[in-house]
Amino acid sequence: MLLVGLGAVSTTFIAGVIAIRKGLAKPIGSLTQMGHIRLGKRTEGRSPMINEVVPLAGLDDLVFGGWDIFSEDCYSAAKTAGVLEPGLLEQVRPELEKIRPWPAVFDQHYVKRLDGPNVKKGKTKRDLAEQVMADIQKFKKDNGLDRLVMIWAGSTEIYMTESEVHQSMASFERGLEANDPAIPPSMVYAYAAIREGIPYANAAPNLSADIPALVELASHTKSPIAGKDMKTGQTLIKTIIAPGLKARLLGVTGWYSTNILGNRDGEVLDDPESFKTKEETKKSALDYIFQPHLYPDLYKDLCHVVRINYYPPRGDNKEGWDNIDLVGWLGYPMQLKINFLCRDSILAAPIVLDVALFLDLAKRAGMSGIQEWLSFYFKAPVHAPNLYPEHDLFIQLMKLKNTLRYFKGEDLITHLGREYYD
């Protein structure tokens, strides 16, 4: 298991897996570890656990490695992050202290508010990519591993859009040689992973593997790819609430969202260029769920505002407020207010686990390229160019579970249910 960035999310994930192995905690929030799936008709009563239906890697099989711009081991990094209680950390300390990050590919141009000493040097971005591939190969050999998965859990890079260098593999590789500024560190990691035939997921909102060149490469190396921007706090709530409002055809004239966050992610997002990247993924969900072009009377004039404020005293304990202005029968106004006091890395850690295990399953099942069935986990799901992304959490879950049924040759469930009454 390769993690780019061994900060709050990654150390919470690693410490959690170790704690669960030791019987110290439960894998709450993980579909792969606690989820059930219905097979066949409701009358059959078959609802086994997901990890009993498909051959997922076990938690005891996971080995962790990764890169970070700071050289402290995972125990020290977890203490710095301040997410987990000291009592739990001490019980997994020996295992965490053994995991030390390799020097990272980093350029402060792409993440303005961070800097660190544990950084790779190279004349070109191709040279840096080859160093990452060497790290991957050594980690696999040293640990006697059969398979690998890489997750970008690094900080949000500045906002970028596709350019000429992203359009083909040939142009991208020329760009690596020429140190093209349109290739940020996350793309260097994505390229290295996909070149090695390793599944890759982007847990952040920045442009990474979701460009034509790397999708093309993934088709050649048979690498599954997924992303982007893990759906944890406020956007998770939006993709739960918004489908319900739309199902009842209640109008929405305004949705004001604001957050306070004090961890490293909050510090990075305090930079306007990085915030722009995050803002794009956080704002897109409502447009696709509400479909204002189909329901102009209900959603055409929606005012959607997103704010994130860096507030160090709160640490990893993010707080999100939502004010939703609704319109009901005969145009009468109503309001819905939500205050979600959540823990960012606690919500993210089980997603990292699920995405890694499902990507490994996809690789073994012969599925490569974009894995849209994993959109359940992401704010801005990667999708085929001619499709609109599906953001409705409940449709996403149905897609995921139907994919698992497909793997096993089980009937797909449509919920039509006429067979019970005919």
DOPA-290150 format. One line per 3 residues: number of its first residue (from 1); for each residue x, y, z of C-alpha. Coordinates in steps of 0.25 Angstrom, whole numbers. Layout:
BEGIN
NUM	X:Y:Z | ... .
***
This chain:
BEGIN
1	0:0:0 | 7:13:-5 | 2:26:1 .
4	7:39:-5 | 7:48:8 | 8:42:22 .
7	0:53:29 | -13:53:37 | -21:44:27 .
10	-10:34:24 | -5:32:38 | -20:31:44 .
13	-22:21:33 | -10:13:36 | -11:14:51 .
16	-26:10:50 | -23:-3:42 | -12:-7:52 .
19	-22:-5:63 | -33:-13:56 | -23:-24:54 .
22	-20:-24:69 | -35:-24:73 | -34:-10:79 .
25	-45:-4:70 | -55:-7:60 | -54:-3:45 .
28	-66:7:46 | -69:14:33 | -63:3:24 .
31	-72:-3:14 | -62:-14:11 | -61:-18:26 .
34	-75:-16:31 | -84:-15:19 | -94:-26:14 .
37	-99:-28:0 | -113:-34:-4 | -112:-45:-14 .
40	-124:-50:-21 | -138:-47:-18 | -143:-41:-4 .
43	-150:-54:-2 | -137:-62:-2 | -131:-55:10 .
46	-117:-55:5 | -109:-43:10 | -95:-47:13 .
49	-84:-38:16 | -77:-32:4 | -63:-37:8 .
52	-70:-51:8 | -75:-49:-6 | -63:-44:-13 .
55	-48:-48:-11 | -43:-35:-4 | -29:-34:2 .
58	-29:-36:17 | -24:-26:26 | -13:-35:31 .
61	-8:-35:16 | -6:-20:16 | 8:-14:16 .
64	10:1:17 | 20:11:10 | 20:25:5 .
67	26:38:3 | 26:51:10 | 33:65:10 .
70	35:63:25 | 45:51:30 | 38:48:43 .
73	33:34:45 | 18:31:45 | 17:31:60 .
76	23:45:61 | 14:49:49 | 2:44:56 .
79	5:51:69 | 7:64:61 | -6:62:54 .
82	-13:61:67 | -25:53:62 | -24:40:70 .
85	-23:39:85 | -10:37:91 | -14:24:98 .
88	-18:18:85 | -5:23:78 | 4:16:89 .
91	-2:3:86 | 1:3:71 | 14:11:73 .
94	24:0:70 | 18:-2:56 | 17:12:53 .
97	31:16:57 | 36:6:46 | 29:13:35 .
100	38:25:30 | 35:33:18 | 44:33:6 .
103	48:47:0 | 36:53:-8 | 34:59:-21 .
106	30:73:-17 | 30:87:-23 | 25:99:-14 .
109	19:106:-27 | 8:96:-26 | 5:96:-11 .
112	9:110:-6 | 7:108:9 | 16:96:11 .
115	30:93:10 | 39:82:15 | 53:77:15 .
118	51:62:10 | 50:65:-4 | 55:58:-17 .
121	65:65:-26 | 65:63:-41 | 69:70:-54 .
124	55:67:-60 | 42:62:-56 | 44:49:-64 .
127	56:47:-55 | 47:49:-42 | 37:39:-48 .
130	48:29:-50 | 52:31:-35 | 38:28:-31 .
133	38:16:-39 | 51:11:-33 | 44:13:-19 .
136	32:5:-23 | 41:-6:-29 | 50:-7:-16 .
139	38:-6:-7 | 31:-18:-14 | 44:-26:-14 .
142	48:-23:0 | 35:-27:5 | 32:-39:-4 .
145	19:-33:-9 | 10:-38:-20 | 2:-26:-23 .
148	2:-11:-20 | -8:1:-20 | -4:15:-19 .
151	-13:26:-13 | -10:41:-14 | -13:46:0 .
154	-4:59:-2 | -8:73:-1 | -17:80:-11 .
157	-9:86:-22 | -13:99:-29 | -24:100:-39 .
160	-21:94:-53 | -28:91:-65 | -24:82:-77 .
163	-14:87:-87 | -7:82:-99 | 3:74:-91 .
166	-8:65:-85 | -14:61:-98 | -6:49:-101 .
169	5:40:-95 | 15:45:-105 | 13:60:-102 .
172	12:56:-87 | 26:49:-87 | 32:61:-95 .
175	26:70:-84 | 33:61:-74 | 47:63:-81 .
178	44:78:-83 | 39:80:-68 | 26:86:-73 .
181	20:94:-62 | 6:88:-66 | 11:75:-59 .
184	10:76:-44 | 16:66:-34 | 3:58:-33 .
187	4:55:-48 | 18:50:-47 | 13:40:-36 .
190	1:36:-45 | 10:34:-57 | 20:25:-49 .
193	9:17:-43 | 2:15:-56 | 15:12:-63 .
196	17:1:-53 | 3:-5:-55 | -1:-1:-41 .
199	-16:4:-38 | -16:19:-35 | -26:27:-27 .
202	-26:42:-25 | -32:46:-11 | -30:61:-14 .
205	-37:70:-23 | -25:74:-32 | -24:70:-47 .
208	-15:57:-46 | -18:44:-54 | -31:49:-60 .
211	-25:54:-73 | -25:47:-86 | -10:44:-86 .
214	-11:36:-73 | -24:30:-76 | -18:25:-89 .
217	-6:20:-82 | -15:12:-72 | -21:5:-84 .
220	-8:0:-88 | -3:-4:-74 | -16:-9:-70 .
223	-16:0:-58 | -30:3:-51 | -31:18:-47 .
226	-41:26:-38 | -43:39:-32 | -44:50:-28 .
229	-45:57:-15 | -51:48:-4 | -65:51:0 .
232	-64:52:15 | -71:64:22 | -80:75:16 .
235	-81:69:2 | -84:55:8 | -96:62:15 .
238	-100:70:2 | -100:57:-6 | -109:51:4 .
241	-119:63:6 | -120:68:-8 | -125:55:-15 .
244	-136:55:-4 | -140:69:-7 | -140:66:-22 .
247	-148:53:-20 | -159:61:-14 | -158:72:-24 .
250	-155:83:-14 | -149:96:-19 | -136:101:-15 .
253	-132:116:-17 | -120:116:-8 | -109:107:-2 .
256	-99:114:7 | -88:105:12 | -76:109:21 .
259	-65:101:28 | -55:104:39 | -43:94:39 .
262	-30:95:46 | -21:84:41 | -10:84:30 .
265	-21:83:19 | -28:95:25 | -15:103:24 .
268	-12:99:10 | -26:103:6 | -24:116:12 .
271	-16:119:-1 | -26:124:-12 | -20:116:-23 .
274	-22:103:-15 | -36:107:-10 | -40:109:-25 .
277	-37:94:-27 | -45:90:-15 | -56:100:-18 .
280	-59:94:-32 | -61:80:-27 | -69:84:-15 .
283	-79:93:-23 | -81:83:-35 | -89:72:-28 .
286	-102:81:-26 | -102:85:-41 | -102:70:-45 .
289	-112:65:-35 | -122:76:-37 | -121:77:-52 .
292	-126:91:-53 | -127:89:-69 | -138:79:-66 .
295	-145:86:-54 | -143:101:-57 | -155:105:-48 .
298	-148:98:-36 | -133:100:-37 | -130:110:-49 .
301	-126:121:-40 | -119:114:-29 | -109:122:-21 .
304	-98:113:-17 | -87:118:-8 | -75:110:-2 .
307	-66:116:8 | -54:109:16 | -47:117:27 .
310	-34:112:33 | -36:113:48 | -24:106:55 .
313	-30:104:69 | -40:94:63 | -29:84:58 .
316	-34:72:50 | -48:74:56 | -55:81:44 .
319	-68:88:46 | -78:91:34 | -90:99:34 .
322	-101:99:23 | -112:108:21 | -122:103:11 .
325	-133:112:6 | -145:103:1 | -158:106:-7 .
328	-170:97:-5 | -184:96:-9 | -190:109:-16 .
331	-176:115:-14 | -176:116:1 | -162:118:6 .
334	-155:109:17 | -141:107:22 | -132:95:26 .
337	-120:97:35 | -109:87:37 | -97:88:47 .
340	-88:76:45 | -77:75:55 | -68:64:49 .
343	-54:59:49 | -48:60:35 | -37:49:36 .
346	-47:39:43 | -56:40:32 | -45:39:21 .
349	-38:27:27 | -48:17:24 | -50:22:10 .
352	-35:20:7 | -36:6:12 | -48:3:3 .
355	-43:10:-9 | -30:2:-8 | -36:-11:-6 .
358	-46:-9:-17 | -36:-4:-27 | -27:-17:-24 .
361	-40:-25:-27 | -42:-18:-40 | -28:-20:-44 .
364	-29:-35:-42 | -43:-35:-49 | -36:-30:-61 .
367	-43:-16:-60 | -34:-5:-65 | -35:10:-67 .
370	-46:19:-60 | -54:12:-49 | -67:20:-49 .
373	-73:10:-40 | -64:15:-29 | -71:29:-30 .
376	-78:26:-17 | -65:31:-10 | -62:44:-17 .
379	-67:58:-18 | -63:59:-33 | -64:45:-39 .
382	-55:43:-51 | -63:39:-63 | -63:36:-78 .
385	-62:49:-86 | -76:48:-92 | -83:45:-79 .
388	-88:54:-67 | -83:49:-54 | -93:43:-44 .
391	-93:50:-31 | -106:44:-24 | -100:36:-13 .
394	-111:25:-13 | -109:23:-28 | -94:22:-26 .
397	-96:12:-16 | -105:4:-25 | -95:5:-36 .
400	-84:0:-26 | -92:-12:-21 | -97:-16:-35 .
403	-82:-16:-40 | -79:-26:-28 | -91:-34:-32 .
406	-86:-34:-47 | -72:-39:-42 | -79:-51:-36 .
409	-89:-54:-47 | -101:-51:-38 | -113:-44:-44 .
412	-113:-29:-44 | -123:-22:-35 | -132:-12:-41 .
415	-143:-11:-30 | -154:-13:-40 | -160:-24:-31 .
418	-172:-28:-40 | -168:-42:-38 | -174:-42:-24 .
421	-188:-38:-29 | -189:-44:-43 .
***
